[in-house]
Amino acid sequence: MYSLLLAIIYFAFVSLRLPDSLLGAGWPVMHRDLDVPIAFAGLVAMIIAGGTILSSLASERVTRRFGAGAVTAVSVGMTAAALLGFSASGSFWMLCVWAIPYGLGAGAVDAALNNYVAVHYAARHMNWLHACWGLGAAASPFIMSYALAAEHGWSGAYLAVGAVQVALSVALLISLPLWGRVNPTKPDSAHEAAAPGESGTGRHVRLVEAIRIPGVGLILTAFFAYCALESTAILWTSSYLVTDRGIDPATAAAFASLFLLGITAGRFLAGFVADRVGDTVMIRGGFIAAGAGVLLLALPLEADAPALAGLALLGLGCAPIYPAIIHSTPVNFGRRNSQAVIGIQMAAAYTGSTLAPPLLGALADGAGMWVFPPFLAGLVILGLVMSEMLNARVRRGLASSSELDATTDAPHDAAR
């Protein structure tokens, strides 16, 4: 049962990331077919992002009522229906309509799956699962490219990925009996007692209650900074290499993939050490390595090799941060609170990913693309400072753990 459900979850992480890059890869053709300006891609992306934020915030209530397995299966079904709707859309307004269930389904399944894995599986699986994100995201452009080259059109790519999502939804429905039997959580003093801010009951944790839990504001800011860093690097690296380093656009596009390759490879590697070194060390080391990568990228050298090495190092540094933040949530804030906190974290992630890239674009439009490395550096520093402030709070909680009674869950590092 353990291996079967884990295989389904791995497949889910790959499959759910497949649509992420389809819009960007197909839009040069899509906007002509739909007879809209090229800038309208931003409207579709904003509708999707809005849906993911809303469903992430509601995920705790929904998952508590129906269970992670059912929420995941239904949410994947929603995204499958949306993708099939995309493939049949003959106008821009239809695309916008189908973007609504796509965003709502994506946010709900992200929060539910991340919390389930954080509670039930070791840190190595969280890293390897998020490495699958890179595989899925990287495969999307190739699917779109094949569909266009084979004259199936952009709708053919959406149809193919929609069919994969339908198959995944069916597999998830069949697997529902396994979700409560694999690695069931057992109460113990380290994990199941109520954390500060918890009631100790199984009741719904309201949004305002979750935000008020000590340390939640710090980790939300750190997560916002990380996801803003990642999305900004993905969108603007090629432009920086072309405008500030004079690299040919085609070559720059290939070199920009070093960042995503670094993330994907880094998460596979991190999975082998995450359980031994712990989430705190993975987050700290990730931000420090990312900072070193930004520094190499910014060096005013004629040779391009240091900048390209910096891109790879930036990706490697970013690799463990997202999985480690998610995996440490149940032990930092309590299992009963974890679904609510992770839902808010997902909302913070989508907010950072949505707001930071256009902000960098506005700054670069006024000052020049040279602001790209300092902008990334600012996000690295913000994320590192916020995570270290949370670590200090965690250490104070551990130091006073002997004074806590049986209804208190002292936050501690995931490696303990």
Secondary structure, 3 states (H helix, E strand, C coil): CHHHHHHHHHHHHHHHHHHHHHHHHHHHHHHHHCCCCHHHHHHHHHHHHHHHHHHHHHHHHHHHHHCHHHHHHHHHHHHHHHHHHHHHCCCHHHHHHHHHHHHHHHHHHHHHHHHHHHHHCCHHHHHHHHHHHHHHHHHHHHHHHHHHHCCCHHHHHHHHHHHHHHHHHHHHHHCHHHCCCCCCCCCCCCCCCCCCCCCCCCCCCCHHHHHHCCCHHHHHHHHHHHHHHHHHHHHHHHHHHHHHHCCCHHHHHHHHHHHHHHHHHHHHHHCCCHHHHCHHHHHHHHHHHHHHHHHHHHCCCCCCHHHHHHHHHHHHHHCCHHHHHHHHHHHHHCHHHHHHHHHHHHHHHHHHHHHHHHHHHHHHHHHCHHHHHHHHHHHHHHHHHHHHHHHHHHHHHHHCHHHCCCCCCCCCCCCC
